[in-house]
Amino acid sequence: MKEENKDFNLNLHVHRLLQSEPFFAALSRRIDKRESKTIPTAGVCVNPDTQAFEMIYNQDFFNEMTDLERTDVLKHEFYHLVFQHVTARKPDGTNHKIWNFATDLAINSHLSNLPEGCLKPGQGPFAKYPSGLSAEAYLQLLKDDASQDKSDEGEEKGEKGDDSGSGDGSGGVPEQFDSHEGWGEADDTSKEIARERLKESIKKAAQEASASNSWGSVSSECRKIIMDKITTKIDWKKVLRYFVKTSQRANKKSTMKRINKRYPYIHPGRKADRTAKVAISIDQSGSVDDGMLAAFFAELNKLADLAEFTVIPFDTRVAEDKVFVWKKGENKKWERVLCGGTCFDAPTKYVNEKNFDGHIVLTDMMAPKPVRSNCQRMWMTTEYYASHPYFKTNERVIAITEKAA
């Protein structure tokens, strides 16, 4: 039912409206909401003074809605923030109005109680549009329709001499129910600060929802998008290079060619020869795909000038007859020499018995946790197995991206 009090105060009722939406309720607590008559409906934007995202709403707009409609309007605005429509996603050179339509279509696919007149796939001018697409996908559909409309319009002009038409591909389409004004008005610095603050807010909201194992109406597909956006992206190549460099240790020896700074020409100097000896244990099970092996070896070829690698093939055992030393400056090609199961104790014990400075394990991580390593150890795997490991560890676990593989 509609609110009897015509002076509806959103801030007083937002908790009640979102009580069955844990994720959106947690996000709402971190987003300022400001009543204003400057817009006819509601919208989100960056406040250049606070350098944070805020929701602006017209009280008269909310007065005429039911609670279900108000809830979906709130979720609609928060989805704009979650999907980064406000600052980050608009493709260069895209008409502002048609991009607004595309973002609303993407969001409204997930909402069923919006006020009348909203843009929604499968309804009205968008009856042929499927639900559940991204804003970019709807943008392409809108552009295709706009091109067709212009073509048809050109034929009619030739026949009737009519010179009307908007030319933006929105003919016959109703206006959005919410406002997208101010999306691009803040300066770049304010946008960047607001984005980082928003990312932290979304992260905390997602953590609360995950801890309670309740996301409300957020679909599994949207949940995946949200978790992907808040996950810190790490360049595995930089991490690999850093690991190799930090594994280096100095082998010092006396030499008359270097002057002793403390006792010049009295005692010989000391020369440090810094060479890292790094063990590379490669899981030979079939779930470690060829693409990941190829990407990993290509990067090791670039790092061979920094360290001496010992490649250790293993499955449930170490294939000692296949172990080889990859000396500095050499280029090697990968090859699969075993095809059994997986046991991490075997390569760890092998490395512990040798004098290595670091140990990198390339694997799918689908085996029990191994014994302790005597040198620093790092795990490299796919994105999926990095987020779904068989065992937990405090050691570095780095994902080789699917794109790279």
C-alpha positions as CSV (number, residue, x, y, z in Angstrom):
1,M,0.0,0.0,0.0
2,K,1.0,3.6,-0.6
3,E,2.4,5.6,2.3
4,E,-0.5,7.5,4.0
5,N,1.9,10.3,5.0
6,K,2.5,12.4,1.9
7,D,5.7,13.8,3.4
8,F,7.6,10.5,2.9
9,N,11.1,10.7,4.4
10,L,13.3,8.1,2.7
11,N,16.0,8.2,5.4
12,L,13.5,7.2,8.1
13,H,12.1,4.3,6.1
14,V,15.1,2.9,4.2
15,H,15.9,0.3,6.9
16,R,12.3,-1.1,6.8
17,L,12.3,-1.1,3.0
18,L,15.5,-3.1,2.8
19,Q,15.0,-5.4,5.8
20,S,14.8,-8.5,3.4
21,E,17.8,-7.3,1.3
22,P,21.0,-7.8,3.5
23,F,23.4,-6.8,0.7
24,F,21.6,-3.6,-0.3
25,A,20.8,-2.7,3.3
26,A,24.5,-2.9,4.2
27,L,25.4,-0.9,1.1
28,S,22.7,1.7,1.8
29,R,24.2,2.4,5.3
30,R,27.3,3.6,3.5
31,I,25.7,5.8,0.9
32,D,24.5,9.3,1.8
33,K,20.9,10.1,0.8
34,R,19.8,13.7,0.2
35,E,16.3,15.1,-0.5
36,S,16.2,17.7,-3.3
37,K,13.7,19.3,-5.6
38,T,16.3,19.9,-8.3
39,I,15.5,16.5,-9.8
40,P,12.1,15.2,-10.6
41,T,12.8,11.6,-9.5
42,A,15.9,10.0,-8.0
43,G,19.5,9.4,-9.0
44,V,23.1,8.7,-7.9
45,C,26.2,10.8,-8.6
46,V,29.5,11.9,-7.2
47,N,29.4,14.8,-4.7
48,P,32.5,16.9,-5.6
49,D,32.6,18.4,-2.0
50,T,32.6,15.1,-0.1
51,Q,34.2,13.1,-3.0
52,A,31.8,10.3,-2.4
53,F,28.8,8.8,-4.1
54,E,25.4,10.0,-2.9
55,M,21.8,9.3,-3.8
56,I,19.6,12.4,-4.4
57,Y,15.8,11.9,-4.4
58,N,12.7,14.0,-4.8
59,Q,10.3,13.4,-1.9
60,D,7.2,14.0,-4.1
61,F,8.4,11.1,-6.4
62,F,8.5,8.7,-3.5
63,N,5.1,9.9,-2.1
64,E,3.2,8.3,-5.0
65,M,4.8,4.8,-4.8
66,T,4.1,1.6,-2.9
67,D,6.7,0.1,-0.6
68,L,7.6,-2.5,-3.2
69,E,8.2,0.2,-5.8
70,R,10.3,2.2,-3.4
71,T,12.4,-0.8,-2.6
72,D,13.1,-1.5,-6.3
73,V,13.9,2.1,-6.9
74,L,16.5,2.0,-4.2
75,K,18.0,-1.2,-5.6
76,H,18.0,0.3,-9.1
77,E,20.1,3.2,-7.9
78,F,22.5,1.0,-6.0
79,Y,22.9,-1.3,-9.0
80,H,24.1,1.7,-11.0
81,L,26.9,2.1,-8.4
82,V,27.7,-1.6,-8.2
83,F,27.9,-1.9,-12.0
84,Q,30.0,1.3,-12.3
85,H,27.6,3.0,-14.7
86,V,28.1,6.4,-13.1
87,T,31.8,6.9,-13.8
88,A,33.6,4.0,-15.4
89,R,31.7,2.1,-18.1
90,K,30.4,4.5,-20.7
91,P,32.2,3.7,-24.0
92,D,34.0,6.6,-25.7
93,G,31.9,8.5,-28.3
94,T,28.6,7.0,-27.1
95,N,25.5,9.2,-27.2
96,H,24.7,10.0,-23.5
97,K,21.0,9.3,-23.8
98,I,21.3,5.9,-25.5
99,W,23.9,4.9,-22.9
100,N,21.4,5.9,-20.2
101,F,18.8,3.6,-21.8
102,A,21.3,0.7,-22.0
103,T,22.2,0.9,-18.3
104,D,18.6,1.1,-17.2
105,L,17.7,-1.9,-19.3
106,A,20.6,-3.9,-17.8
107,I,19.5,-3.2,-14.3
108,N,15.7,-3.5,-14.7
109,S,16.2,-7.0,-16.0
110,H,16.7,-7.9,-12.3
111,L,13.8,-5.9,-10.8
112,S,10.1,-6.8,-11.0
113,N,8.3,-4.1,-8.9
114,L,9.4,-0.9,-10.5
115,P,7.0,2.0,-11.1
116,E,5.1,2.1,-14.4
117,G,6.8,3.6,-17.4
118,C,10.3,2.2,-16.7
119,L,12.5,0.8,-19.5
120,K,12.4,-2.9,-19.3
121,P,13.5,-5.7,-21.7
122,G,10.5,-7.7,-23.1
123,Q,8.1,-4.8,-22.7
124,G,6.9,-1.9,-24.9
125,P,9.6,-0.6,-27.4
126,F,12.0,-3.3,-26.0
127,A,9.6,-6.3,-26.4
128,K,12.1,-8.2,-28.6
129,Y,15.1,-7.6,-26.2
130,P,16.1,-10.6,-24.0
131,S,16.5,-10.1,-20.2
132,G,19.8,-10.4,-18.3
133,L,22.2,-8.8,-20.8
134,S,25.0,-6.3,-19.9
135,A,24.7,-2.5,-20.5
136,E,27.1,-2.9,-23.4
137,A,25.0,-5.6,-25.0
138,Y,21.8,-3.5,-24.7
139,L,23.8,-0.6,-26.1
140,Q,24.6,-2.5,-29.2
141,L,20.9,-3.6,-29.6
142,L,19.9,0.1,-29.3
143,K,22.5,1.2,-31.8
144,D,21.3,-1.5,-34.3
145,D,17.7,-0.3,-33.9
146,A,18.8,3.3,-34.3
147,S,20.6,2.5,-37.5
148,Q,17.5,0.7,-38.8
149,D,15.2,3.6,-37.8
150,K,17.4,6.1,-39.6
151,S,17.3,3.9,-42.7
152,D,13.5,3.6,-42.6
153,E,13.2,7.3,-41.9
154,G,15.4,8.2,-44.9
155,E,13.1,6.2,-47.1
156,E,10.1,8.0,-45.8
157,K,11.7,11.4,-46.2
158,G,12.4,10.5,-49.8
159,E,8.8,9.7,-50.3
160,K,7.1,12.3,-48.2
161,G,9.7,15.1,-47.8
162,D,9.3,14.9,-44.0
163,D,12.3,16.4,-42.1
164,S,11.4,15.4,-38.5
165,G,13.1,13.0,-36.2
166,S,15.4,13.1,-33.1
167,G,18.3,11.1,-34.6
168,D,19.3,9.6,-31.3
169,G,17.7,6.3,-31.7
170,S,15.1,6.9,-29.0
171,G,12.1,7.7,-31.0
172,G,8.9,6.5,-29.2
173,V,10.9,5.4,-26.1
174,P,9.7,6.8,-22.7
175,E,12.0,8.8,-20.5
176,Q,13.8,6.9,-17.7
177,F,12.0,7.0,-14.3
178,D,15.3,8.0,-12.6
179,S,17.7,10.8,-13.2
180,H,21.2,10.3,-14.7
181,E,22.2,14.0,-14.4
182,G,25.6,14.7,-12.9
183,W,27.1,11.3,-13.9
184,G,30.1,13.0,-15.6
185,E,30.2,16.3,-13.9
186,A,32.8,15.7,-11.1
187,D,36.5,16.1,-11.8
188,D,38.7,13.1,-12.4
189,T,40.3,13.3,-8.9
190,S,36.9,13.3,-7.2
191,K,35.7,10.4,-9.3
192,E,38.8,8.3,-8.5
193,I,38.5,8.9,-4.8
194,A,34.7,8.2,-4.9
195,R,35.4,5.0,-6.8
196,E,37.8,3.7,-4.2
197,R,35.5,4.6,-1.4
198,L,32.6,2.9,-3.1
199,K,34.7,-0.2,-3.8
200,E,35.4,-0.5,-0.1
201,S,31.7,0.0,0.8
202,I,30.6,-2.7,-1.7
203,K,33.3,-5.0,-0.3
204,K,32.1,-4.6,3.3
205,A,28.4,-5.0,2.2
206,A,29.4,-8.2,0.3
207,Q,31.3,-9.5,3.3
208,E,28.3,-8.9,5.5
209,A,26.0,-10.7,3.1
210,S,28.4,-13.6,2.7
211,A,28.9,-13.9,6.5
212,S,25.1,-14.2,7.0
213,N,24.8,-16.4,3.9
214,S,21.9,-14.2,2.7
215,W,22.0,-11.9,-0.3
216,G,18.3,-11.3,-0.6
217,S,17.2,-10.9,-4.2
218,V,20.7,-10.6,-5.6
219,S,21.0,-13.3,-8.2
220,S,24.0,-15.7,-8.4
221,E,25.0,-14.0,-11.7
222,C,25.0,-10.5,-10.1
223,R,26.7,-11.9,-7.0
224,K,29.6,-13.2,-9.2
225,I,29.9,-9.7,-10.9
226,I,30.0,-8.0,-7.5
227,M,32.6,-10.4,-6.1
228,D,34.7,-10.0,-9.3
229,K,34.6,-6.2,-9.0
230,I,35.8,-6.1,-5.4
231,T,38.6,-8.7,-5.9
232,T,42.0,-7.1,-6.1
233,K,43.6,-7.9,-9.4
234,I,47.3,-8.9,-9.1
235,D,49.7,-9.1,-12.0
236,W,51.0,-12.6,-11.6
237,K,54.1,-11.8,-13.7
238,K,55.2,-9.0,-11.4
239,V,54.6,-11.2,-8.4
240,L,56.7,-14.0,-10.0
241,R,59.5,-11.5,-10.8
242,Y,59.4,-10.1,-7.2
243,F,59.5,-13.6,-5.7
244,V,62.6,-14.5,-7.8
245,K,64.4,-11.3,-6.9
246,T,63.7,-11.7,-3.1
247,S,65.0,-15.2,-3.3
248,Q,68.4,-13.9,-4.1
249,R,71.1,-14.2,-1.5
250,A,74.7,-13.1,-1.5
251,N,77.6,-15.5,-2.0
252,K,80.6,-13.5,-0.8
253,K,84.2,-14.2,-1.7
254,S,87.5,-12.5,-1.2
255,T,89.2,-10.8,-4.1
256,M,92.2,-8.5,-4.5
257,K,90.5,-6.8,-7.5
258,R,88.0,-5.1,-5.2
259,I,89.4,-2.5,-2.7
260,N,88.5,-3.1,0.9
261,K,86.7,0.1,2.0
262,R,87.7,-0.3,5.7
263,Y,91.3,-1.4,5.2
264,P,92.3,-0.3,1.6
265,Y,95.3,-2.1,0.2
266,I,95.8,-4.0,3.5
267,H,93.1,-6.6,3.3
268,P,91.4,-7.9,0.1
269,G,87.9,-6.7,-0.7
270,R,84.7,-8.8,-0.8
271,K,82.7,-9.5,-3.9
272,A,79.1,-10.5,-3.7
273,D,77.8,-12.8,-6.4
274,R,74.0,-12.7,-6.2
275,T,72.4,-15.7,-7.8
276,A,69.0,-17.1,-6.8
277,K,68.5,-20.8,-6.9
278,V,64.8,-21.4,-7.3
279,A,63.0,-24.8,-7.4
280,I,60.1,-25.0,-9.9
281,S,57.9,-27.9,-9.0
282,I,55.4,-28.6,-11.8
283,D,52.3,-30.7,-11.2
284,Q,52.0,-33.2,-14.0
285,S,48.3,-34.1,-13.4
286,G,46.0,-33.5,-16.3
287,S,44.0,-30.7,-14.6
288,V,47.1,-28.4,-15.1
289,D,46.3,-27.4,-18.6
290,D,48.8,-26.8,-21.4
291,G,47.8,-23.1,-21.7
292,M,48.9,-22.4,-18.1
293,L,52.1,-24.4,-18.6
294,A,53.0,-22.4,-21.8
295,A,52.3,-19.0,-20.2
296,F,54.3,-19.9,-17.1
297,F,57.3,-21.1,-19.1
298,A,57.2,-18.1,-21.3
299,E,57.5,-15.8,-18.3
300,L,60.3,-18.0,-16.8
301,N,62.3,-17.6,-20.0
302,K,62.2,-13.8,-19.3
303,L,63.4,-14.3,-15.8
304,A,66.2,-16.8,-16.6
305,D,68.7,-13.9,-16.5
306,L,67.9,-13.3,-12.8
307,A,68.1,-16.8,-11.4
308,E,69.0,-20.5,-11.9
309,F,65.9,-22.6,-12.0
310,T,65.7,-26.3,-11.2
311,V,62.6,-27.8,-12.8
312,I,61.1,-30.6,-10.8
313,P,58.3,-32.6,-12.5
314,F,56.0,-34.5,-10.0
315,D,52.7,-36.2,-9.6
316,T,52.6,-38.5,-6.5
317,R,56.4,-38.7,-6.7
318,V,59.2,-36.7,-8.1
319,A,60.5,-37.9,-11.5
320,E,64.2,-37.4,-10.5
321,D,65.4,-38.6,-13.9
322,K,63.5,-35.7,-15.5
323,V,64.7,-33.0,-13.1
324,F,66.9,-30.5,-15.0
325,V,68.7,-27.2,-14.2
326,W,67.6,-24.2,-16.2
327,K,70.7,-22.0,-16.1
328,K,70.8,-18.3,-16.4
329,G,70.2,-17.0,-19.9
330,E,68.8,-20.3,-21.3
331,N,65.5,-20.6,-23.1
332,K,63.4,-23.7,-22.4
333,K,60.2,-25.2,-23.8
334,W,57.7,-26.9,-21.6
335,E,56.8,-30.6,-21.9
336,R,54.6,-33.0,-19.9
337,V,56.5,-36.0,-18.7
338,L,54.1,-37.6,-16.1
339,C,50.3,-38.0,-15.9
340,G,49.4,-39.4,-12.4
341,G,47.7,-38.0,-9.3
342,T,49.1,-35.3,-7.0
343,C,51.1,-35.3,-3.7
344,F,52.7,-32.1,-2.6
345,D,54.9,-33.8,0.1
346,A,57.0,-35.4,-2.6
347,P,58.4,-32.1,-4.2
348,T,58.5,-30.3,-0.8
349,K,60.7,-33.0,0.7
350,Y,62.9,-33.1,-2.4
351,V,63.4,-29.3,-2.2
352,N,64.0,-29.4,1.6
353,E,66.9,-31.8,1.1
354,K,68.6,-29.4,-1.4
355,N,70.0,-25.9,-1.0
356,F,67.3,-23.8,-2.6
357,D,66.5,-20.1,-2.0
358,G,62.8,-20.4,-3.1
359,H,60.2,-22.9,-4.2
360,I,57.4,-22.2,-6.7
361,V,54.7,-24.9,-7.2
362,L,52.7,-24.8,-10.4
363,T,49.6,-26.8,-9.7
364,D,45.8,-27.0,-9.5
365,M,46.2,-27.3,-5.7
366,M,43.8,-30.3,-5.6
367,A,45.7,-32.4,-3.0
368,P,46.2,-32.3,0.8
369,K,48.3,-29.7,2.5
370,P,52.0,-30.6,2.3
371,V,54.7,-30.6,4.9
372,R,56.5,-27.4,5.9
373,S,59.0,-25.9,3.4
374,N,62.5,-24.9,4.5
375,C,62.6,-22.0,2.0
376,Q,59.9,-19.5,1.0
377,R,57.3,-21.2,-1.1
378,M,54.7,-19.8,-3.5
379,W,51.8,-21.5,-5.3
380,M,50.8,-20.6,-8.8
381,T,47.5,-21.9,-10.2
382,T,44.4,-20.9,-12.3
383,E,41.9,-18.2,-11.2
384,Y,39.3,-20.9,-10.4
385,Y,41.6,-23.0,-8.2
386,A,43.0,-19.9,-6.5
387,S,39.5,-19.2,-5.2
388,H,38.5,-22.9,-4.7
389,P,41.7,-24.4,-3.1
390,Y,41.6,-27.9,-1.6
391,F,43.5,-26.6,1.5
392,K,44.2,-23.3,3.2
393,T,47.6,-21.8,3.5
394,N,49.2,-18.5,4.6
395,E,51.7,-18.8,1.7
396,R,51.3,-16.8,-1.5
397,V,48.7,-18.2,-3.9
398,I,48.8,-16.4,-7.2
399,A,46.5,-17.0,-10.2
400,I,47.7,-17.1,-13.7
401,T,44.9,-15.3,-15.5
402,E,42.9,-17.2,-18.1
403,K,43.7,-14.5,-20.7
404,A,47.4,-14.9,-20.2
405,A,47.1,-18.7,-20.4
